[in-house]
Amino acid sequence: MRKKRRRYNIHGMILCGLVFFVVAATAFCMVANSREAAAEEKRIAAEKKAEAERMEKEAKEEAARKEAERAASFAVQPGVPVGSLEADMDRKVVYLTFDDGPSENTGKILDILTKYGVKATFFITGANQDQRPLIKRAYEEGHTIGLHTYSHNYSEVYASEEAYFKDLEKVGDVAREQIGYVPCFIRFPGGSSNVVSAKYKKGIMSSLVEKVQEKGYQYYDWNVDSTDGTGCGKDEIAANAKSDQYHHAMILLHDSQTKGATVEALPGIIEYYQGAGYEFQAIDRECFVSHHAILN
């Protein structure tokens, strides 16, 4: 009887040992598997992080490359032609152009342009120094920066060729401060067809239109005048800015401090051209150039 009991005890101990071994082995495997899984997850996470960092680096490098190309293309380059007087009749394009900023209205206009997903061109002045960061904002949001005038004082700007280029150099310095270079796109105060300049220097416009291009600039007039420069209200500005006369419509608008009506009219103008099948484009080195007849 004792032998049987002893035999049973031995068998029981062996069985318990086996059970313990199985449990321990299972636990060991589970721990090992857990560690392997954790290590694999860590490896995968590290690979994903490295890939994300690589993609981010490549994206930044690509953005920097494109920005360098944009700056190189848009900067003044004497001897290199800018734009074309021949419009591509297979496209319907509208160029929203704003003179006399920056001002608080520039920020409001940028918000509207962002909302509608369209690009525009800003011909800047030396006014409102505290608003100059808006020039940089406009540029970084994909809009084109052009030069208008530093002082916008006709008697100073058109006193002589030297006076004009001195003013242009000053507003070019403003642009350089904000976007890193002097753009080749300009708009004469009053447009190239202005006759006010004759009061200060007879024939100066005939001379300047040649000289600016020799120096690497291109001047842009307009073929659609919103008349917002004359103090019109929102509805009149919108009506005057809407036209189906041109495949390439270059619209004169203003973003100075007093042009709140322009801000109010802008959404309607954008919606009109979107509905008419136009694409919006900021001025670039290849686009259509609108020139007026020279009257002085």
LOROLO-523099 format. One record per atom (N, C-alpha, C): residue in one letter; z, x, y. Coordinates in steps of 0.1 Angstrom, whole numbers, padded with zeros to 4 digits, always signed. Example, Ala and Ser with C-alpha at 12.3 -4.5 7.8 and 13.67 -1.06 7.14 Angstrom:
BEGIN
a+0078+0132-0057;a+0078+0123-0045;a+0078+0132-0033;s+0071+0128-0022;s+0071+0137-0011;s+0079+0129+0000;
//
This chain:
BEGIN
m+0000+0008-0012;m+0000+0000+0000;m+0000+0009+0012;r+0008+0019+0012;r+0008+0028+0024;r-0005+0036+0025;k-0011+0039+0014;k-0024+0046+0015;k-0034+0037+0021;k-0034+0024+0018;k-0044+0015+0024;k-0041+0014+0039;r-0028+0013+0042;r-0025+0011+0056;r-0029+0024+0064;r-0027+0036+0058;r-0031+0048+0064;r-0046+0049+0066;r-0053+0044+0055;r-0067+0044+0056;r-0072+0035+0067;y-0065+0023+0068;y-0069+0014+0078;y-0067+0020+0092;n-0055+0027+0093;n-0052+0033+0106;n-0062+0043+0110;i-0066+0051+0100;i-0076+0062+0103;i-0090+0055+0107;h-0093+0045+0100;h-0106+0038+0103;h-0105+0032+0117;g-0093+0026+0120;g-0091+0020+0134;g-0092+0030+0145;m-0086+0042+0142;m-0086+0053+0152;m-0101+0058+0154;i-0108+0059+0143;i-0122+0063+0144;i-0130+0053+0152;l-0127+0040+0149;l-0134+0029+0156;l-0131+0029+0171;c-0118+0031+0174;c-0114+0032+0188;c-0120+0043+0195;g-0121+0055+0187;g-0127+0067+0193;g-0141+0064+0196;l-0148+0058+0186;l-0162+0055+0188;l-0164+0046+0201;v-0156+0035+0201;v-0157+0026+0213;v-0154+0033+0226;f-0144+0042+0226;f-0141+0050+0238;f-0153+0059+0241;f-0158+0065+0231;f-0170+0074+0233;f-0181+0066+0239;v-0184+0055+0234;v-0195+0046+0239;v-0193+0042+0253;v-0180+0038+0256;v-0177+0033+0269;v-0178+0045+0279;a-0173+0056+0275;a-0173+0068+0283;a-0187+0073+0286;a-0195+0073+0275;a-0209+0077+0276;a-0216+0068+0285;t-0214+0054+0284;t-0220+0045+0292;t-0217+0046+0307;a-0204+0049+0309;a-0199+0051+0323;a-0205+0063+0328;f-0206+0074+0320;f-0212+0086+0325;f-0226+0084+0328;c-0233+0077+0320;c-0248+0075+0322;c-0249+0066+0335;m-0240+0056+0336;m-0241+0048+0348;m-0239+0056+0361;v-0229+0065+0360;v-0226+0073+0372;v-0238+0083+0375;a-0243+0089+0364;a-0254+0098+0365;a-0266+0090+0371;n-0269+0078+0365;n-0280+0071+0370;n-0278+0067+0385;s-0266+0063+0388;s-0263+0059+0402;s-0265+0071+0411;r-0261+0083+0407;r-0263+0095+0415;r-0277+0098+0416;e-0285+0096+0405;e-0299+0099+0406;e-0306+0089+0415;a-0302+0076+0414;a-0308+0066+0423;a-0305+0069+0437;a-0292+0073+0440;a-0288+0076+0454;a-0296+0088+0459;a-0298+0098+0450;a-0306+0110+0454;a-0320+0106+0456;e-0325+0097+0448;e-0339+0092+0450;e-0341+0085+0463;e-0331+0076+0465;e-0331+0068+0478;e-0331+0077+0490;k-0322+0088+0489;k-0321+0097+0500;k-0334+0105+0502;r-0340+0109+0490;r-0353+0116+0491;r-0364+0107+0498;i-0364+0095+0493;i-0374+0086+0499;i-0372+0083+0514;a-0359+0082+0517;a-0355+0079+0531;a-0359+0092+0540;a-0357+0104+0534;a-0360+0116+0541;a-0375+0117+0543;e-0383+0113+0532;e-0398+0114+0533;e-0403+0104+0544;k-0397+0092+0544;k-0401+0081+0553;k-0398+0086+0568;k-0386+0092+0569;k-0382+0097+0583;k-0392+0108+0587;a-0395+0117+0578;a-0404+0128+0581;a-0418+0123+0585;e-0422+0112+0577;e-0435+0106+0580;e-0435+0099+0593;a-0424+0092+0596;a-0423+0085+0609;a-0423+0095+0621;e-0416+0106+0619;e-0415+0117+0629;e-0429+0123+0631;r-0436+0125+0620;r-0450+0131+0620;r-0459+0122+0628;m-0458+0109+0624;m-0467+0099+0631;m-0464+0098+0646;e-0451+0098+0649;e-0447+0097+0663;e-0452+0109+0671;k-0451+0121+0664;k-0455+0133+0671;k-0470+0133+0673;e-0478+0128+0663;e-0492+0127+0664;e-0496+0117+0675;a-0489+0106+0675;a-0492+0096+0685;a-0489+0101+0699;k-0478+0109+0701;k-0475+0115+0714;k-0486+0125+0718;e-0490+0133+0708;e-0501+0143+0711;e-0514+0136+0714;e-0517+0125+0707;e-0529+0118+0710;e-0529+0112+0724;a-0517+0106+0727;a-0515+0100+0741;a-0517+0111+0751;a-0511+0122+0749;a-0511+0133+0758;a-0526+0138+0760;r-0533+0139+0749;r-0547+0143+0749;r-0555+0134+0757;k-0553+0121+0755;k-0561+0110+0762;k-0558+0111+0777;e-0545+0113+0780;e-0540+0113+0794;e-0547+0126+0801;a-0547+0137+0794;a-0553+0149+0799;a-0568+0146+0802;e-0575+0140+0792;e-0589+0136+0794;e-0591+0127+0806;r-0582+0117+0807;r-0583+0108+0818;r-0581+0115+0831;a-0571+0123+0832;a-0569+0130+0845;a-0580+0140+0848;a-0585+0147+0838;a-0597+0156+0840;a-0609+0148+0845;s-0611+0136+0839;s-0623+0129+0843;s-0622+0122+0856;f-0610+0117+0860;f-0608+0110+0872;f-0605+0119+0884;a-0602+0132+0882;a-0599+0141+0893;a-0612+0145+0900;v-0610+0149+0913;v-0621+0153+0921;v-0628+0166+0914;q-0641+0165+0913;q-0649+0176+0907;q-0661+0178+0915;p-0661+0186+0925;p-0673+0188+0933;p-0685+0192+0925;g-0696+0185+0928;g-0709+0188+0921;g-0711+0179+0909;v-0701+0171+0905;v-0702+0163+0893;v-0703+0148+0898;p-0715+0142+0895;p-0717+0128+0900;p-0707+0118+0894;v-0704+0108+0902;v-0695+0097+0898;v-0701+0084+0899;g-0701+0076+0888;g-0706+0063+0888;g-0721+0061+0889;s-0725+0048+0889;s-0739+0045+0889;s-0741+0033+0898;l-0752+0033+0906;l-0755+0022+0914;l-0763+0011+0906;e-0767+0015+0894;e-0774+0005+0885;e-0764-0002+0876;a-0763-0015+0878;a-0754-0023+0870;a-0760-0026+0856;d-0751-0025+0846;d-0756-0029+0832;d-0756-0044+0831;m-0769-0049+0831;m-0771-0063+0831;m-0767-0070+0818;d-0764-0063+0808;d-0760-0069+0795;d-0745-0072+0795;r-0738-0068+0805;r-0724-0071+0806;r-0720-0079+0818;k-0710-0087+0817;k-0704-0094+0829;k-0690-0088+0831;v-0689-0080+0842;v-0677-0073+0845;v-0671-0077+0858;v-0658-0078+0859;v-0652-0080+0872;v-0642-0069+0875;y-0643-0063+0887;y-0634-0053+0891;y-0624-0058+0902;l-0612-0060+0899;l-0602-0064+0909;l-0598-0051+0916;t-0600-0050+0929;t-0596-0038+0937;t-0586-0043+0948;f-0576-0035+0950;f-0565-0038+0959;f-0564-0026+0969;d-0565-0030+0982;d-0563-0020+0993;d-0550-0021+1000;d-0545-0010+1006;d-0534-0010+1016;d-0520-0009+1010;g-0519-0008+0996;g-0506-0007+0991;g-0501+0008+0991;p-0490+0011+0985;p-0481+0001+0977;p-0472-0006+0986;s-0467-0018+0981;s-0457-0026+0988;s-0449-0033+0977;e-0440-0042+0981;e-0433-0050+0971;e-0443-0059+0964;n-0454-0063+0971;n-0464-0072+0965;n-0471-0065+0953;t-0472-0051+0954;t-0478-0044+0943;t-0471-0046+0930;g-0458-0046+0930;g-0450-0049+0918;g-0453-0062+0913;k-0454-0072+0921;k-0457-0086+0917;k-0470-0087+0911;i-0480-0080+0917;i-0494-0080+0912;i-0494-0074+0898;l-0487-0062+0897;l-0487-0056+0884;l-0481-0065+0873;d-0471-0072+0876;d-0465-0082+0867;d-0476-0092+0862;i-0483-0097+0872;i-0494-0107+0868;i-0505-0101+0860;l-0509-0089+0863;l-0519-0082+0856;l-0515-0080+0841;t-0502-0076+0840;t-0497-0074+0826;t-0496-0087+0819;k-0492-0098+0825;k-0492-0111+0819;k-0506-0115+0813;y-0516-0112+0821;y-0530-0116+0817;y-0537-0105+0809;g-0531-0093+0808;g-0537-0083+0800;g-0550-0077+0806;v-0550-0076+0820;v-0562-0071+0826;v-0559-0059+0834;k-0569-0051+0837;k-0567-0038+0845;k-0574-0040+0858;a-0569-0032+0868;a-0574-0033+0882;a-0574-0019+0888;t-0578-0018+0900;t-0579-0005+0908;t-0571-0007+0921;f-0563+0003+0924;f-0555+0003+0936;f-0559+0015+0945;f-0565+0011+0957;f-0568+0021+0967;f-0556+0023+0976;i-0549+0034+0975;i-0535+0035+0981;i-0536+0040+0995;t-0525+0038+1002;t-0523+0044+1016;t-0510+0052+1016;g-0507+0057+1027;g-0494+0065+1029;g-0483+0056+1033;a-0484+0043+1034;a-0474+0034+1038;a-0463+0033+1028;n-0451+0028+1033;n-0440+0024+1024;n-0436+0035+1014;q-0431+0045+1019;q-0427+0056+1010;q-0418+0052+0999;d-0409+0043+1001;d-0400+0039+0991;d-0406+0031+0980;q-0419+0026+0982;q-0426+0019+0972;q-0436+0027+0964;r-0436+0040+0967;r-0446+0049+0961;r-0445+0050+0945;p-0433+0049+0940;p-0432+0049+0925;p-0440+0038+0919;l-0444+0028+0926;l-0453+0017+0920;l-0467+0023+0918;i-0471+0033+0925;i-0484+0040+0922;i-0483+0046+0908;k-0472+0053+0905;k-0471+0059+0892;k-0470+0048+0881;r-0463+0037+0884;r-0462+0026+0874;r-0476+0020+0871;a-0484+0018+0882;a-0497+0012+0880;a-0505+0021+0872;y-0505+0034+0874;y-0513+0044+0867;y-0509+0044+0852;e-0496+0044+0849;e-0491+0045+0836;e-0494+0032+0828;e-0496+0021+0835;e-0499+0008+0829;e-0514+0007+0827;g-0522+0017+0830;g-0536+0017+0827;g-0545+0014+0838;h-0540+0012+0850;h-0548+0009+0862;h-0553+0022+0868;t-0564+0020+0876;t-0569+0032+0883;t-0564+0033+0897;i-0561+0046+0901;i-0556+0048+0914;i-0568+0055+0922;g-0571+0049+0933;g-0580+0055+0943;g-0574+0057+0956;l-0581+0064+0965;l-0576+0067+0978;l-0582+0058+0989;h-0574+0053+0998;h-0579+0045+1009;h-0578+0053+1022;t-0566+0054+1026;t-0563+0061+1039;t-0548+0064+1039;y-0544+0074+1046;y-0530+0077+1048;y-0524+0068+1059;s-0531+0069+1071;s-0526+0062+1082;s-0532+0048+1085;h-0544+0046+1080;h-0551+0034+1083;h-0553+0031+1098;n-0552+0042+1106;n-0554+0041+1120;n-0568+0045+1123;y-0577+0035+1126;y-0591+0038+1128;y-0594+0049+1139;s-0586+0048+1149;s-0588+0058+1160;s-0585+0072+1156;e-0576+0074+1146;e-0573+0087+1141;e-0583+0091+1130;v-0585+0082+1121;v-0593+0085+1109;v-0607+0088+1112;y-0613+0080+1122;y-0627+0081+1125;y-0630+0089+1138;a-0620+0097+1142;a-0621+0105+1155;a-0632+0116+1152;s-0632+0121+1140;s-0641+0132+1137;s-0642+0134+1122;e-0651+0141+1117;e-0651+0144+1102;e-0639+0151+1098;e-0635+0161+1106;e-0622+0169+1103;e-0610+0159+1102;a-0610+0150+1112;a-0598+0140+1112;a-0598+0132+1099;y-0610+0127+1095;y-0611+0119+1083;y-0607+0127+1071;f-0611+0139+1069;f-0608+0146+1057;f-0593+0151+1057;k-0588+0153+1069;k-0573+0156+1070;k-0565+0144+1065;d-0569+0132+1069;d-0562+0120+1065;d-0564+0118+1050;l-0576+0120+1045;l-0579+0119+1030;l-0571+0129+1022;e-0569+0141+1027;e-0561+0151+1020;e-0547+0147+1020;k-0542+0140+1030;k-0527+0136+1030;k-0525+0125+1020;v-0534+0115+1019;v-0532+0104+1009;v-0535+0110+0995;g-0543+0120+0994;g-0545+0126+0981;g-0533+0133+0976;d-0525+0139+0986;d-0512+0145+0982;d-0502+0134+0977;v-0503+0122+0983;v-0494+0112+0978;v-0498+0108+0963;a-0511+0107+0961;a-0515+0104+0947;a-0511+0116+0938;r-0512+0128+0942;r-0509+0139+0933;r-0494+0139+0930;e-0486+0135+0940;e-0471+0134+0937;e-0468+0124+0926;q-0476+0113+0925;q-0472+0102+0916;q-0480+0103+0903;i-0492+0108+0903;i-0500+0108+0890;i-0505+0122+0886;g-0502+0132+0894;g-0504+0146+0890;g-0517+0152+0894;y-0526+0144+0901;y-0539+0149+0905;y-0545+0141+0916;v-0555+0146+0923;v-0562+0138+0933;v-0574+0131+0927;p-0574+0118+0927;p-0585+0110+0921;p-0598+0111+0930;c-0609+0109+0923;c-0622+0110+0930;c-0627+0097+0936;f-0620+0087+0934;f-0624+0073+0938;f-0618+0070+0952;i-0626+0067+0962;i-0621+0064+0975;i-0627+0051+0980;r-0621+0045+0990;r-0626+0034+0998;r-0624+0037+1013;f-0634+0036+1020;f-0633+0039+1035;f-0626+0027+1041;p-0617+0029+1051;p-0611+0019+1059;p-0622+0010+1065;g-0623-0002+1062;g-0633-0011+1068;g-0646-0011+1060;g-0646-0003+1049;g-0658-0001+1041;g-0669+0008+1048;s-0678+0012+1040;s-0688+0021+1045;s-0697+0015+1056;s-0698+0002+1056;s-0706-0006+1066;s-0699-0009+1079;n-0686-0004+1081;n-0679-0007+1093;n-0686-0002+1105;v-0685-0009+1116;v-0691-0005+1129;v-0680-0001+1139;v-0667-0004+1135;v-0656+0000+1144;v-0656+0015+1146;s-0659+0022+1136;s-0659+0037+1137;s-0668+0042+1148;a-0678+0034+1152;a-0687+0039+1162;a-0680+0040+1176;k-0669+0032+1177;k-0662+0033+1190;k-0655+0047+1192;y-0653+0054+1180;y-0646+0066+1181;y-0655+0078+1178;k-0665+0076+1170;k-0675+0087+1167;k-0688+0081+1163;k-0698+0082+1171;k-0711+0076+1168;k-0717+0084+1156;g-0722+0076+1146;g-0728+0082+1135;g-0719+0088+1124;i-0706+0086+1126;i-0697+0093+1116;i-0699+0088+1102;m-0701+0075+1100;m-0702+0069+1087;m-0715+0075+1079;s-0726+0076+1087;s-0738+0082+1081;s-0735+0096+1075;s-0726+0103+1083;s-0723+0117+1078;s-0713+0117+1067;l-0703+0108+1068;l-0692+0108+1058;l-0696+0104+1044;v-0705+0094+1043;v-0709+0090+1030;v-0716+0101+1022;e-0722+0110+1029;e-0728+0122+1023;e-0718+0133+1020;k-0709+0135+1029;k-0700+0146+1028;k-0689+0143+1017;v-0685+0131+1016;v-0675+0128+1005;v-0681+0130+0991;q-0693+0127+0989;q-0699+0129+0976;q-0702+0144+0973;e-0705+0151+0984;e-0707+0166+0982;e-0694+0172+0978;k-0682+0166+0982;k-0669+0172+0979;k-0664+0167+0965;g-0672+0158+0959;g-0667+0154+0946;g-0661+0140+0945;y-0661+0133+0956;y-0656+0119+0957;y-0667+0109+0955;q-0664+0097+0952;q-0673+0086+0953;q-0667+0074+0960;y-0674+0068+0969;y-0668+0057+0977;y-0673+0044+0971;y-0664+0034+0972;y-0666+0021+0966;y-0664+0010+0977;d-0674+0002+0979;d-0673-0009+0987;d-0670-0021+0978;w-0676-0033+0982;w-0674-0045+0974;w-0685-0054+0976;n-0687-0063+0966;n-0698-0074+0968;n-0692-0088+0968;v-0679-0089+0966;v-0672-0102+0967;v-0659-0099+0976;d-0659-0107+0987;d-0648-0105+0996;d-0639-0117+0995;s-0626-0115+0991;s-0617-0126+0990;s-0613-0132+1004;t-0615-0124+1014;t-0611-0126+1028;t-0596-0127+1030;d-0589-0122+1021;d-0574-0122+1022;d-0570-0113+1034;g-0579-0104+1038;g-0575-0095+1049;g-0575-0102+1063;t-0580-0114+1063;t-0581-0122+1076;t-0570-0132+1077;g-0560-0132+1068;g-0549-0141+1069;g-0551-0155+1063;c-0561-0156+1054;c-0563-0169+1047;c-0552-0173+1038;g-0551-0185+1035;g-0541-0190+1025;g-0546-0188+1011;k-0537-0192+1002;k-0539-0190+0987;k-0552-0197+0983;d-0554-0209+0986;d-0566-0217+0981;d-0579-0211+0986;e-0580-0207+0999;e-0592-0201+1004;e-0595-0187+0998;i-0584-0180+0996;i-0586-0167+0990;i-0592-0168+0976;a-0586-0177+0968;a-0591-0180+0955;a-0605-0184+0955;a-0609-0193+0964;a-0622-0199+0964;a-0632-0188+0968;n-0629-0179+0977;n-0638-0169+0982;n-0639-0158+0971;a-0629-0156+0963;a-0629-0145+0953;a-0637-0149+0941;k-0640-0162+0939;k-0647-0167+0927;k-0662-0167+0930;s-0670-0160+0921;s-0684-0159+0923;s-0691-0157+0910;d-0702-0164+0908;d-0710-0161+0896;d-0724-0155+0900;q-0724-0149+0912;q-0736-0143+0917;q-0739-0130+0911;y-0729-0123+0907;y-0731-0109+0902;y-0727-0107+0888;h-0734-0099+0880;h-0730-0095+0867;h-0718-0085+0868;h-0718-0077+0879;h-0707-0068+0881;h-0701-0072+0895;a-0690-0079+0894;a-0683-0084+0906;a-0672-0075+0910;m-0673-0068+0922;m-0663-0059+0927;m-0656-0067+0938;i-0644-0071+0936;i-0637-0080+0946;i-0627-0072+0954;l-0628-0075+0967;l-0619-0069+0977;l-0607-0078+0978;l-0595-0072+0976;l-0582-0078+0977;l-0573-0068+0984;h-0561-0073+0987;h-0551-0064+0994;h-0537-0066+0987;d-0530-0055+0987;d-0516-0056+0981;d-0506-0051+0991;s-0508-0053+1004;s-0499-0048+1014;s-0488-0059+1015;q-0478-0055+1023;q-0465-0063+1024;q-0468-0078+1028;t-0478-0080+1036;t-0480-0093+1042;t-0489-0102+1033;k-0493-0097+1022;k-0503-0105+1014;k-0497-0113+1002;g-0487-0120+1006;g-0481-0129+0996;g-0490-0140+0991;a-0499-0144+0999;a-0509-0154+0995;a-0519-0148+0984;t-0521-0135+0985;t-0530-0129+0975;t-0523-0129+0962;v-0510-0127+0961;v-0502-0127+0949;v-0503-0141+0943;e-0502-0151+0951;e-0502-0165+0947;e-0516-0169+0941;a-0527-0164+0947;a-0540-0167+0944;a-0545-0160+0931;l-0539-0149+0928;l-0544-0140+0917;l-0545-0146+0904;p-0535-0154+0899;p-0537-0160+0885;p-0549-0169+0884;g-0551-0177+0895;g-0563-0185+0894;g-0576-0178+0894;i-0577-0167+0901;i-0588-0158+0902;i-0591-0152+0888;i-0581-0147+0882;i-0582-0141+0868;i-0587-0152+0858;e-0581-0164+0859;e-0584-0174+0849;e-0599-0179+0851;y-0603-0179+0864;y-0617-0183+0866;y-0627-0173+0859;y-0625-0160+0861;y-0634-0150+0855;y-0632-0149+0840;q-0620-0151+0835;q-0619-0152+0821;q-0627-0164+0815;g-0626-0175+0821;g-0633-0187+0817;g-0648-0185+0818;a-0653-0177+0827;a-0667-0175+0830;a-0673-0164+0821;g-0664-0158+0812;g-0669-0148+0802;g-0670-0134+0808;y-0663-0131+0818;y-0663-0117+0824;y-0652-0109+0817;e-0655-0096+0816;e-0644-0087+0811;e-0639-0080+0824;f-0626-0077+0823;f-0620-0070+0835;f-0619-0055+0832;q-0623-0048+0842;q-0623-0033+0841;q-0618-0026+0853;a-0610-0016+0851;a-0606-0007+0862;a-0617+0002+0865;i-0619+0007+0877;i-0629+0016+0880;i-0627+0029+0872;d-0638+0034+0867;d-0637+0048+0860;d-0650+0056+0865;r-0651+0067+0859;r-0661+0076+0863;r-0676+0072+0860;e-0677+0063+0850;e-0690+0058+0846;e-0694+0045+0851;c-0685+0037+0857;c-0688+0023+0860;c-0697+0021+0872;f-0700+0009+0874;f-0709+0005+0886;f-0702+0008+0899;v-0710+0012+0908;v-0706+0016+0922;v-0712+0006+0932;s-0704-0001+0940;s-0709-0010+0950;s-0710-0002+0963;h-0722-0001+0969;h-0723+0005+0982;h-0729-0005+0992;h-0724-0005+1004;h-0730-0013+1015;h-0740-0005+1023;a-0748-0012+1031;a-0757-0006+1040;a-0749+0001+1051;i-0752+0013+1055;i-0745+0021+1065;i-0750+0016+1079;l-0741+0011+1087;l-0744+0006+1100;l-0740+0015+1112;n-0734+0026+1109;n-0730+0036+1119;n-0733+0050+1114;
//
